[in-house]
Amino acid sequence: MAKKKKNAKIVRYRRPLNINIGMIIFAIIFLYMVFSVYTYLKKDKIQFYEVVEGTIVNDREYTGIVLREEKVQYTDRAGYINYYVREGKRAGIGTRIYSIDETGSLASFLEDHPEANITLTDSNITDIKRQLSSFAMSWNHSDFSTIYNLYSTLEATVLEYVNFNTVGSLDSLIEQSGASLQQVKAPESGVVSYAVDGYEDLLPEQVMADTFEHSGYSKAITKAGQRIEENAPVYKLVTSDNWSLIFPLSDEEIEEYSDRTSLHISFDSSDLETDGDFSVITGGDGASYGKLDFSKYMVQFISDRFIRFEVDSDSATGLKIPVKAVTTKDFYLIPLGYLSPGGDSSDTGFLKESYSEAGTSVDFVPTTIYYSTDEYYYIDMSDDAEIKAGDYLVKPDSDERYQVGASDSLQGVYNINKGYAVFKQIDILNSNNEYYTVRKGMNYGLSVYDHIVLNADTVYEGQLVYQ
């Protein structure tokens, strides 16, 4: 008889889950860490800034129009012109300025004899390179019109050098060509310029806003050897070293410069700096414009009508802090005579009247002083402050009483040196779009290397701040 086959199925034994106190503690710690990381990532970060000593200089940039005492000279006949005096050179009365070849004999001779023409010298080319380098260093992408000014200036410079280099041999060329020239002399002394632009008779009180729209600005420069018509402008004389710069001003700038009689400026096109007598004038459109008057450096800008320059503002040295770190806070005003020492020599505060069924008593209340003037202390007026509006303070060693109520606001920052936010008053000396310069060494104020909240809107007075 065959044996009965045994059941080979094996059932796994399930061990019971043993939860002990160690696992519970580990789970709690794990959940706490996850929650802490989550809340840290979600909450706004409080950044701090370390106070440093520094200076803010607010240099304002302008484009001004140059006005001089200019007299345009016109020719009384038609013909081919040749110049004898370089641009920007001073000519006395009777100095030979140019000549007119009415027949064109000299021009024809020069065409037929190109070897007689004079080219630029090495020094001339070096000077032109210097002008290009200076322009490149002061180039501003927002003012493309300066390209046209450069073109006109370089054209005048090249013509000036060619003409001047030709002067030495001009008499012999005249003799060879058989030309008959009418030579024209300066009617009065002055500095010679060959660029005529139509602004020569413009007066300061005629300047308007569209005067500075110089995108289409051009200068008429008569070239040597060119044929000109009768009564055409050929050059101008600048008869005085005095000149002016007129430039537009905003209302804010008018107020800023209201007490100034001179401004220190620097020119973009050169390393030149100078002081100019400053005044505010009314233009032809009724708007206000700045006017700078100078008695020197006129020749340096003889070929320019529009000049870019910077006004150097007064710099102020102090503590440098970010603009967004500054906030305002309201305070109660307490007369100086009411401050009282406490039992601890380090405590100061005020004597406040308290009322109960037992009667009136006077208690010392330690108080933080945020700022002081010649008349008042500034104290906290938040909801949890111990001194509130309507309270009576008693003057030490006197029967005089003062009812709290008058208030004022101060600008300041939140100092976090002690691990919590404490308001510190500031006195702003200067500012730009990013920083303030504030007075250093103030009582109850900031010091170098203090840590302050970078954005005052992210904290409140007394808030714990971990750096």
Secondary structure in CASP SS format (residue, H / E / C, confidence):
PFRMAT SS
TARGET T0000
AUTHOR 0000-0000-0000
METHOD secondary structure of the structure
MODEL  1
M C 1.00
A C 1.00
K C 1.00
K C 1.00
K C 1.00
K C 1.00
N C 1.00
A C 1.00
K C 1.00
I C 1.00
V C 1.00
R C 1.00
Y C 1.00
R C 1.00
R C 1.00
P C 1.00
L C 1.00
N C 1.00
I C 1.00
N C 1.00
I H 1.00
G H 1.00
M H 1.00
I H 1.00
I H 1.00
F H 1.00
A H 1.00
I H 1.00
I H 1.00
F H 1.00
L H 1.00
Y H 1.00
M H 1.00
V H 1.00
F H 1.00
S H 1.00
V H 1.00
Y H 1.00
T H 1.00
Y H 1.00
L H 1.00
K H 1.00
K C 1.00
D C 1.00
K C 1.00
I C 1.00
Q C 1.00
F E 1.00
Y E 1.00
E E 1.00
V C 1.00
V E 1.00
E E 1.00
G E 1.00
T E 1.00
I E 1.00
V C 1.00
N C 1.00
D C 1.00
R E 1.00
E E 1.00
Y E 1.00
T E 1.00
G E 1.00
I E 1.00
V E 1.00
L E 1.00
R E 1.00
E E 1.00
E E 1.00
K E 1.00
V E 1.00
Q E 1.00
Y E 1.00
T C 1.00
D C 1.00
R C 1.00
A C 1.00
G E 1.00
Y E 1.00
I E 1.00
N E 1.00
Y E 1.00
Y C 1.00
V C 1.00
R C 1.00
E C 1.00
G C 1.00
K C 1.00
R E 1.00
A E 1.00
G C 1.00
I C 1.00
G C 1.00
T C 1.00
R E 1.00
I E 1.00
Y E 1.00
S E 1.00
I E 1.00
D E 1.00
E C 1.00
T C 1.00
G C 1.00
S H 1.00
L H 1.00
A H 1.00
S H 1.00
F H 1.00
L H 1.00
E H 1.00
D H 1.00
H C 1.00
P H 1.00
E H 1.00
A H 1.00
N C 1.00
I C 1.00
T C 1.00
L C 1.00
T C 1.00
D H 1.00
S H 1.00
N H 1.00
I H 1.00
T H 1.00
D H 1.00
I H 1.00
K H 1.00
R H 1.00
Q H 1.00
L H 1.00
S H 1.00
S H 1.00
F H 1.00
A H 1.00
M H 1.00
S C 1.00
W C 1.00
N C 1.00
H C 1.00
S C 1.00
D C 1.00
F C 1.00
S C 1.00
T H 1.00
I H 1.00
Y H 1.00
N H 1.00
L H 1.00
Y H 1.00
S H 1.00
T H 1.00
L H 1.00
E H 1.00
A H 1.00
T H 1.00
V H 1.00
L H 1.00
E H 1.00
Y H 1.00
V H 1.00
N H 1.00
F H 1.00
N H 1.00
T H 1.00
V H 1.00
G H 1.00
S H 1.00
L H 1.00
D H 1.00
S H 1.00
L H 1.00
I H 1.00
E H 1.00
Q H 1.00
S H 1.00
G C 1.00
A C 1.00
S C 1.00
L E 1.00
Q E 1.00
Q E 1.00
V E 1.00
K E 1.00
A C 1.00
P C 1.00
E C 1.00
S C 1.00
G E 1.00
V E 1.00
V E 1.00
S E 1.00
Y C 1.00
A E 1.00
V E 1.00
D C 1.00
G C 1.00
Y C 1.00
E C 1.00
D C 1.00
L C 1.00
L C 1.00
P H 1.00
E H 1.00
Q H 1.00
V C 1.00
M C 1.00
A H 1.00
D H 1.00
T H 1.00
F H 1.00
E C 1.00
H C 1.00
S C 1.00
G C 1.00
Y C 1.00
S C 1.00
K C 1.00
A E 1.00
I E 1.00
T C 1.00
K C 1.00
A C 1.00
G C 1.00
Q C 1.00
R E 1.00
I E 1.00
E C 1.00
E C 1.00
N C 1.00
A C 1.00
P E 1.00
V E 1.00
Y E 1.00
K E 1.00
L E 1.00
V E 1.00
T E 1.00
S E 1.00
D E 1.00
N E 1.00
W E 1.00
S E 1.00
L E 1.00
I E 1.00
F E 1.00
P E 1.00
L C 1.00
S C 1.00
D H 1.00
E H 1.00
E H 1.00
I H 1.00
E H 1.00
E H 1.00
Y C 1.00
S C 1.00
D C 1.00
R C 1.00
T C 1.00
S E 1.00
L E 1.00
H E 1.00
I E 1.00
S E 1.00
F E 1.00
D C 1.00
S C 1.00
S C 1.00
D C 1.00
L C 1.00
E E 1.00
T E 1.00
D E 1.00
G E 1.00
D E 1.00
F E 1.00
S E 1.00
V E 1.00
I E 1.00
T E 1.00
G C 1.00
G C 1.00
D C 1.00
G C 1.00
A C 1.00
S E 1.00
Y E 1.00
G E 1.00
K E 1.00
L E 1.00
D E 1.00
F E 1.00
S C 1.00
K C 1.00
Y C 1.00
M C 1.00
V H 1.00
Q H 1.00
F H 1.00
I C 1.00
S C 1.00
D C 1.00
R C 1.00
F E 1.00
I E 1.00
R E 1.00
F E 1.00
E E 1.00
V E 1.00
D E 1.00
S C 1.00
D C 1.00
S C 1.00
A E 1.00
T E 1.00
G E 1.00
L E 1.00
K E 1.00
I E 1.00
P E 1.00
V H 1.00
K H 1.00
A H 1.00
V C 1.00
T E 1.00
T E 1.00
K E 1.00
D E 1.00
F E 1.00
Y E 1.00
L E 1.00
I E 1.00
P E 1.00
L H 1.00
G H 1.00
Y H 1.00
L C 1.00
S E 1.00
P E 1.00
G C 1.00
G C 1.00
D C 1.00
S C 1.00
S C 1.00
D C 1.00
T E 1.00
G E 1.00
F E 1.00
L E 1.00
K E 1.00
E E 1.00
S E 1.00
Y E 1.00
S E 1.00
E C 1.00
A C 1.00
G E 1.00
T E 1.00
S E 1.00
V E 1.00
D E 1.00
F E 1.00
V E 1.00
P E 1.00
T C 1.00
T C 1.00
I E 1.00
Y E 1.00
Y E 1.00
S E 1.00
T C 1.00
D C 1.00
E C 1.00
Y E 1.00
Y E 1.00
Y E 1.00
I E 1.00
D E 1.00
M C 1.00
S C 1.00
D C 1.00
D C 1.00
A C 1.00
E C 1.00
I C 1.00
K C 1.00
A C 1.00
G C 1.00
D C 1.00
Y E 1.00
L E 1.00
V E 1.00
K C 1.00
P C 1.00
D C 1.00
S C 1.00
D C 1.00
E C 1.00
R E 1.00
Y E 1.00
Q E 1.00
V C 1.00
G C 1.00
A C 1.00
S E 1.00
D E 1.00
S E 1.00
L E 1.00
Q E 1.00
G E 1.00
V E 1.00
Y E 1.00
N E 1.00
I C 1.00
N C 1.00
K C 1.00
G C 1.00
Y E 1.00
A C 1.00
V E 1.00
F E 1.00
K E 1.00
Q E 1.00
I C 1.00
D C 1.00
I E 1.00
L E 1.00
N E 1.00
S E 1.00
N C 1.00
N C 1.00
E C 1.00
Y E 1.00
Y E 1.00
T E 1.00
V E 1.00
R C 1.00
K C 1.00
G C 1.00
M C 1.00
N C 1.00
Y C 1.00
G C 1.00
L C 1.00
S C 1.00
V C 1.00
Y C 1.00
D C 1.00
H E 1.00
I E 1.00
V E 1.00
L C 1.00
N C 1.00
A H 1.00
D H 1.00
T H 1.00
V C 1.00
Y C 1.00
E C 1.00
G C 1.00
Q C 1.00
L E 1.00
V C 1.00
Y C 1.00
Q C 1.00
END
